Amino acid sequence: MTETTENLEHAEHAHASGNKKIALLIAILALVLAITETLSKSYQTEVILKHQEAANLWSFFQAKSVRGNAAQLAKQQLTLLGNPKDERVSAAISKLDDAIAHYDSDEKTGEGKKELAHKAREAEHEAHAYMEKYEKMEMAAGMLQVAIVLASATIISGVAVLAYLSMGIGVVALAFVGAGLLGSVS
């Protein structure tokens, strides 16, 4: 009877030791999940900010377009209706030409239509890059949640295959986290 009791105690000790390992696996997966979720939210915020930046730049671009079109229309009216020999008309047309050129491109301030369009496209590109990073982190978070559930099921069921499956999914999730972290934004 003592031999049976010893075997039972060894089995209980092995089971408890296995549960501790699974609990440690769950803790590690949960830690990686928390970090992944934090990064995911950060990337999601960047997506929103970059889209807003692009929208603001395109609005500024449209305002410059309207002003440029108004200056172009005023120049056409002066050219058609004004006396070309009148110095005031010539000076006004020259001023309008400068304004039109300024609205089209202003390298000094970076606020011409050409520069604004370039900045807006860059912001859109960055938003897209952050979206890719966000999506990878979200995929990783989902996989980590599944891995935690499988590891928990291992403790309840005692089926070791679930623990290995949990670890495998965790490794794949880490690959997604790495891809999200290493993805380029610029």
C-alpha positions as CSV (number, residue, x, y, z in Angstrom):
1,M,0.0,0.0,0.0
2,T,2.9,2.4,0.7
3,E,4.2,1.9,-2.9
4,T,0.8,2.9,-4.3
5,T,0.7,6.0,-2.0
6,E,4.2,7.0,-3.2
7,N,3.3,6.6,-6.8
8,L,0.2,8.7,-6.2
9,E,2.2,11.4,-4.5
10,H,4.7,11.4,-7.4
11,A,1.9,11.7,-9.9
12,E,0.4,14.6,-8.0
13,H,3.8,16.4,-7.7
14,A,4.3,15.9,-11.5
15,H,0.8,17.3,-12.2
16,A,1.4,20.3,-9.9
17,S,4.8,20.9,-11.6
18,G,3.2,20.8,-15.0
19,N,0.5,23.2,-13.9
20,K,3.1,25.6,-12.7
21,K,4.8,25.5,-16.1
22,I,1.5,26.1,-17.9
23,A,0.7,28.9,-15.5
24,L,4.1,30.5,-16.4
25,L,3.3,30.0,-20.1
26,I,0.0,31.8,-19.6
27,A,1.7,34.6,-17.7
28,I,4.3,35.1,-20.5
29,L,1.6,35.0,-23.1
30,A,-0.5,37.6,-21.2
31,L,2.5,39.9,-20.8
32,V,3.2,39.8,-24.5
33,L,-0.5,40.3,-25.2
34,A,-0.6,43.4,-23.0
35,I,2.5,44.9,-24.8
36,T,1.0,44.0,-28.1
37,E,-2.3,45.7,-27.3
38,T,-0.5,48.8,-26.1
39,L,1.5,49.0,-29.4
40,S,-1.6,48.3,-31.4
41,K,-3.5,51.2,-29.8
42,S,-0.5,53.4,-30.4
43,Y,-0.4,52.5,-34.1
44,Q,-4.1,53.0,-34.3
45,T,-3.8,56.5,-32.9
46,E,-1.0,57.3,-35.4
47,V,-3.3,56.2,-38.2
48,I,-6.0,58.6,-37.1
49,L,-3.5,61.4,-36.6
50,K,-1.9,60.9,-40.0
51,H,-5.3,60.8,-41.7
52,Q,-6.2,64.0,-40.0
53,E,-2.9,65.6,-41.0
54,A,-3.5,64.6,-44.6
55,A,-7.1,66.0,-44.5
56,N,-5.9,69.3,-43.1
57,L,-3.2,69.6,-45.7
58,W,-5.6,68.8,-48.5
59,S,-8.0,71.5,-47.1
60,F,-5.1,74.0,-47.1
61,F,-4.3,72.9,-50.7
62,Q,-8.0,73.5,-51.7
63,A,-7.9,77.0,-50.1
64,K,-4.7,77.8,-52.1
65,S,-6.4,76.5,-55.3
66,V,-9.4,78.8,-54.7
67,R,-7.2,81.8,-54.1
68,G,-5.1,80.9,-57.1
69,N,-8.2,80.5,-59.3
70,A,-9.5,83.9,-58.1
71,A,-6.2,85.6,-58.9
72,Q,-6.2,83.9,-62.3
73,L,-9.7,85.1,-63.0
74,A,-8.9,88.7,-61.9
75,K,-5.8,88.6,-64.2
76,Q,-8.0,87.5,-67.1
77,Q,-10.5,90.3,-66.4
78,L,-7.8,92.9,-66.2
79,T,-6.2,91.6,-69.4
80,L,-9.5,91.7,-71.3
81,L,-10.9,94.9,-69.9
82,G,-7.9,96.9,-68.9
83,N,-5.8,99.2,-71.0
84,P,-2.4,97.4,-71.4
85,K,-0.6,100.8,-71.7
86,D,-1.9,101.9,-68.3
87,E,0.9,101.4,-65.7
88,R,-1.5,100.6,-63.0
89,V,-3.1,97.8,-65.0
90,S,0.3,96.4,-65.9
91,A,1.4,96.6,-62.3
92,A,-1.8,94.8,-61.1
93,I,-1.3,92.1,-63.7
94,S,2.3,91.6,-62.6
95,K,1.2,91.4,-59.0
96,L,-1.4,88.8,-59.9
97,D,1.2,86.8,-61.8
98,D,3.3,86.8,-58.6
99,A,0.4,85.7,-56.5
100,I,-0.5,82.9,-58.9
101,A,3.1,81.6,-58.9
102,H,3.1,81.9,-55.1
103,Y,-0.1,79.9,-54.7
104,D,1.3,77.2,-57.1
105,S,4.6,76.8,-55.4
106,D,6.2,78.4,-52.4
107,E,9.5,76.7,-51.5
108,K,10.3,79.3,-48.9
109,T,7.3,78.6,-46.6
110,G,6.4,75.1,-48.0
111,E,2.8,76.3,-48.4
112,G,2.3,76.3,-52.1
113,K,-0.1,73.8,-53.7
114,K,2.8,71.7,-55.0
115,E,4.4,71.5,-51.5
116,L,1.1,70.9,-49.7
117,A,0.1,68.1,-52.1
118,H,3.5,66.5,-51.5
119,K,3.1,66.7,-47.7
120,A,-0.4,65.4,-47.9
121,R,0.6,62.4,-49.9
122,E,3.5,61.7,-47.4
123,A,1.0,61.8,-44.5
124,E,-1.3,59.4,-46.4
125,H,1.6,57.1,-47.0
126,E,2.5,57.2,-43.3
127,A,-1.1,56.5,-42.3
128,H,-1.1,53.4,-44.6
129,A,2.2,52.2,-43.1
130,Y,0.9,52.6,-39.5
131,M,-2.3,50.8,-40.6
132,E,-0.2,47.8,-41.7
133,K,1.6,47.8,-38.4
134,Y,-1.7,48.1,-36.5
135,E,-3.2,45.2,-38.4
136,K,-0.2,42.9,-37.6
137,M,-0.4,43.8,-33.9
138,E,-4.1,43.0,-33.9
139,M,-3.5,39.7,-35.6
140,A,-0.9,38.9,-33.0
141,A,-3.2,39.9,-30.2
142,G,-5.9,37.6,-31.4
143,M,-3.5,34.7,-31.7
144,L,-2.1,35.4,-28.2
145,Q,-5.7,35.3,-26.8
146,V,-6.3,31.9,-28.4
147,A,-2.9,30.7,-27.1
148,I,-3.9,31.7,-23.6
149,V,-7.2,29.9,-23.9
150,L,-5.5,26.7,-25.1
151,A,-2.9,26.9,-22.3
152,S,-5.8,27.3,-19.8
153,A,-7.6,24.3,-21.3
154,T,-4.4,22.3,-20.8
155,I,-4.6,22.8,-17.0
156,I,-8.3,21.8,-17.0
157,S,-8.1,18.8,-19.4
158,G,-4.5,17.6,-18.8
159,V,-4.1,17.2,-22.6
160,A,-0.5,18.2,-23.2
161,V,-1.0,18.6,-26.9
162,L,-3.0,21.8,-26.2
163,A,0.1,23.3,-24.4
164,Y,2.3,22.6,-27.4
165,L,-0.3,24.1,-29.7
166,S,-0.5,27.1,-27.4
167,M,3.2,27.6,-27.6
168,G,3.2,27.2,-31.4
169,I,0.5,29.8,-31.8
170,G,2.4,32.1,-29.3
171,V,5.6,31.8,-31.5
172,V,3.6,32.7,-34.6
173,A,2.1,35.7,-32.7
174,L,5.6,36.8,-31.8
175,A,6.5,36.7,-35.5
176,F,3.6,39.0,-36.2
177,V,4.7,41.3,-33.4
178,G,8.2,41.4,-34.8
179,A,6.8,42.2,-38.3
180,G,4.7,45.0,-36.8
181,L,7.7,46.5,-34.9
182,L,10.1,46.2,-37.8
183,G,7.7,47.6,-40.4
184,S,8.8,50.8,-42.0
185,V,6.7,54.0,-41.7
186,S,8.7,56.4,-43.8
